[in-house]
Every structure is written in structure tokens, then in C-alpha cells.
Amino acid sequence: MRFDTKLIHAAQPPDPLTGAVNVPVYLSSTFAQSAPNRHKGFVYGRSGNPTRAVLESALAAIEGGATGLAFSSGLGALATLLEHFPSGARIVAGEDLYGGTWRLFEHHRRQFGLTVDYVDARSTERIAAALDAGPAQMVYLESPTNPLLTLADIGAVARRAHRGDALVAVDNTFASPAFQRPLELGADVVLHSTTKYLGGHSDIIGGALIARTAPFGERLAWLQNAVGAVPSPFDCFLVLRGLHTLGVRMRAHAASALAVARALEGHRRVRRVYYPGLASHPQHALARRQMDGFGGMVSIELRDGGRGARRFLRGLSVFTLAESLGGVESLVDHPASMTHASVPRAEREAHGVTDGLVRLSCGIEDPADLVDDVLRAVRGI
Ligand SMILES: *Cc1c(COP(=O)(O)O)cnc(C)c1O
């Protein structure tokens, strides 16, 4: 099956009992047993649920992994992944990360003796140098990153990490499997905030881990049950419903994002436009090689700093000011004061998250309306 067909059919046969083309929402916390430990594969809702099982198999199929696991949030998935490592473990992580990911790493650093070395993941050499500096249990990447849309060369990093014992984890939330499949490039585990593109309609909070191999998948499944950050059956149903349209939505998101990025690039009030699909993006060639599309996220830096950003935000009417991304509706975020406020100013500014930075999640409205909206807003600064 090709990708768009998998989204609808992989692991999703009609319900054997009724023929329902969608998996029913099994709202049951427990399952009857005919004798102790004799059951139909489901025992207790934290350990497994039939609706969740379909979602998990579908996630594994579309990311090309052996095991898919669903969680109650992206950070729930990350917290569970971190439970895999012994205290005192060392992680080499990209330095441009989702703020909540950074916050959880820092918590583990203070609380449990985790060592996290943050490096500029645009450079495989810097990651290699960090791996040479001492044993590491994991390389943790976002690609493209939030909010600066920089890339890591996932295949090259995986080849280098696998010379030692380090696992390679990739947060694939921004690209979605429609545009990038890190496990096929050599990563060991993919993380998602299904809250974003996979759910796609801004109506649930959810997360996922997809493991390349079955043994690592079993270990993570054990941790999923032990930690218990599992999603409700209804939320699983909504993510499945979102998956069905992921391909068409991602193509629409990407077309809008490219139109918005092109309209703003070179505008006199805009210092920089960050979008991997622009030929001017410093890693455009890597994006073309590693991705099947460039995503729906565009960040811009306004010349007039925080003042320019505030005026730009006030001037928008189609884009809604809100945290989150990846839904059908266009959203705009001011990272410095919203999603990345937990990162100290010096740290975030060193990476380019300045007061003038604005992050656009381009939805699937008519692209011309999105372009009109951002152009009206920059003119009004
Ligand atoms: C939102 C997000 C997360 C966290 O996911 P939640 O579902 O909010 O817990 C992690 N990584 C990225 C890239 C995100 O955008």
C-alpha cells in the first residue's frame, strides 16, 4: 500500500462483529475473563483497549515501525521514554527544542542526575564530537525544530550514533509521517504530539511513540503500562479520524505555508523568514533529500522586535493567537512570551528565539486569505 492508502486502511479492517468501517469506541475499563487469565486479548484499559490497539497498529504502519504506542500527551510519551534510561544517563540533544521538552529534560537533570548536552544539531560533526566526549544513551532530535525550523541530518546522525550504543529518538511532530519517516532514515524511535498534525483538528491532547524494533517496542509497551499516561478510547478514535485525512491536509498546509513564506520573504518589515521549502533556507537541500514536503509551519522575525511582533499579532484576523499548531485552522504564536517562555531569555535569544519572532501554523483555509491576512498585518506595523 502507498502512504495515503495506508492512512485509511493499514491495520483498520472493518469491524469483524458488525462490519462498521470505523473501529468502535470501546468505552470499557475492564474486560471479562472466562477463567483467570483466559481472555480475548484485553484485560484492563490501562494495559490495552481495542480502539487504542487499532490506533497503535496504524501509527506503526504509517511510520514504518514494529510497535506503535499511544499516550495521553506528547510530553506523556516523552516522560515514558525517559523512564527507559537508568539514573545518571547521558543524552545528547539538539539545542532548539520544544519548550516543554527542554523543561522536562531540565527537571530530570536536577531531580535524577540525567546529563543533557545540548548541541547545534544542524551540524552532524558537533553531535559526533559530543558522542566522542563520553558514552551517551540517546541522541534526541527535533527536525524540523520548533520554532526555528532547522534540520538535523537524521540518517547521518543515526549512522554515527550507532557506532556506539546511543539510541536515536526523533520528535517528528512538525513534519508528520506524511513528509518524513525517521525510522526509515535509521532512527530507533519516533515521538509525536498527536495533538498537532496527526489529530489535526485542535480537539484532543495526545502523544505517540513508534519503535523501529519489536524488542524496544516491548520495553516501551511495558513502560506505557507501568507509567500509565494512556489516552482515552474516544481520543484514540479522534486521532484515527485525523489520520485518514493526514495526506490531503499536509499537502494543503504545505501549499499555504509556501505561499505565506514567499509573500513575506524580502518584505521590508521582515528581517527573516524561516521555512525549509524556501530556496534561501540554509538547509533547503537537506530538506529536499530527507523530506517529501516542507510542512505547514513558518516563522518570521520582524525588524521592529517585540513592538513589531505585537503590532503584527494585532493586525491578523484569520490567524488566531493561540498556542499549539497543526490544526485545520491557522494559528499564530509568539514563542518568546508563550510556548518558549520557560526557556531563560539569554538561552533562547542565543538560539534565535527573539522578541521579534512570530510562529505561524498555516491552516487549510484558502491560501489567498492567509497571504492577504499576513500582508495586511505587516503593512499595519
Ligand atoms: C506540542 C509539542 C510537544 C508536546 O506535546 P503535548 O501533546 O503538548 O504534550 C512536543 N514536541 C513538539 C514539537 C510539539 O510541538
The ligand as a MOL file (V3000), in Angstrom:
LIG
                    3D

  0  0  0     0  0            999 V3000
M  V30 BEGIN CTAB
M  V30 COUNTS 15 15 0 0 0
M  V30 BEGIN ATOM
M  V30 1 C 3.3530 20.2280 21.2990 0
M  V30 2 C 4.6680 19.5840 21.1340 0
M  V30 3 C 5.1440 18.6510 22.0730 0
M  V30 4 C 4.3910 18.3170 23.3430 0
M  V30 5 O 3.2140 17.6480 23.0890 0
M  V30 6 P 1.8850 17.7770 24.0170 0
M  V30 7 O 0.8840 16.9660 23.2880 0
M  V30 8 O 1.5540 19.2210 24.1170 0
M  V30 9 O 2.2600 17.2030 25.3670 0
M  V30 10 C 6.3480 18.0430 21.8060 0
M  V30 11 N 7.0730 18.3490 20.7000 0
M  V30 12 C 6.6540 19.2450 19.7960 0
M  V30 13 C 7.4860 19.5350 18.5940 0
M  V30 14 C 5.4390 19.8950 19.9810 0
M  V30 15 O 5.0340 20.8140 19.0880 0
M  V30 END ATOM
M  V30 BEGIN BOND
M  V30 1 1 1 2
M  V30 2 1 2 3
M  V30 3 2 2 14
M  V30 4 1 3 4
M  V30 5 2 3 10
M  V30 6 1 4 5
M  V30 7 1 5 6
M  V30 8 2 6 7
M  V30 9 1 6 8
M  V30 10 1 6 9
M  V30 11 1 10 11
M  V30 12 2 11 12
M  V30 13 1 12 13
M  V30 14 1 12 14
M  V30 15 1 14 15
M  V30 END BOND
M  V30 END CTAB
M  END
